[in-house]
Amino acid sequence: MADLNTRPNISDADSFYAELMAVHDGLTKTQSDALNARLILLLANHVGDREVLSAALSAAARAAGVER
């Protein structure tokens, strides 16, 4: 099993963030939510490791103050 990497790991992270924000420009809240859901599913498929994905869900829920 691979561990969830929560350390900064994206090269040129500021540029990626700008690209992420730009892809949402002009979208409604519903369209933006749908885009985020598609992106999450694409990246989850790329990761593929169910234990890592479960750890990511737990970490995100904790960060949002949600109990799982």
C-alpha positions in Angstrom: 0.0 0.0 0.0 1.2 3.5 -0.8 0.9 6.2 1.8 -1.1 9.4 1.0 1.4 12.1 0.2 0.2 15.4 1.8 3.5 17.2 1.3 3.7 19.8 -1.5 4.3 17.7 -4.6 3.2 19.7 -7.7 5.8 21.4 -9.8 5.0 25.0 -10.5 2.0 24.8 -8.1 1.1 28.5 -8.5 0.8 28.0 -12.3 -1.4 24.9 -11.7 -3.6 26.8 -9.3 -4.0 29.7 -11.8 -4.9 27.1 -14.5 -7.4 25.5 -12.2 -9.1 28.8 -11.4 -9.1 29.8 -15.1 -10.9 26.6 -16.2 -13.7 27.7 -13.8 -14.0 31.2 -15.3 -17.5 31.9 -16.6 -19.0 28.7 -15.2 -22.2 28.7 -13.0 -21.9 27.1 -9.6 -23.5 23.9 -11.0 -21.1 23.7 -13.9 -18.1 24.4 -11.6 -19.3 21.7 -9.2 -19.7 19.2 -12.1 -16.2 20.1 -13.4 -14.7 19.5 -9.9 -16.5 16.2 -9.7 -15.2 15.1 -13.1 -11.6 16.2 -12.1 -11.8 14.3 -8.8 -12.9 11.1 -10.6 -10.2 11.4 -13.3 -7.5 11.9 -10.7 -8.9 9.1 -8.5 -8.8 6.8 -11.4 -5.2 7.8 -12.1 -4.2 7.1 -8.5 -6.1 3.8 -8.5 -5.0 2.7 -5.0 -8.2 2.3 -3.0 -6.4 2.6 0.3 -4.8 5.9 -0.7 -8.1 7.1 -2.0 -9.8 6.3 1.3 -7.1 8.1 3.2 -7.5 11.1 0.9 -11.3 11.1 1.6 -10.7 10.9 5.3 -8.1 13.7 5.2 -10.3 16.0 3.2 -13.3 15.3 5.5 -11.2 16.0 8.6 -9.9 19.3 7.0 -13.5 20.3 6.4 -14.6 19.4 9.9 -16.7 16.5 8.8 -16.7 13.2 10.7 -16.5 10.0 8.7 
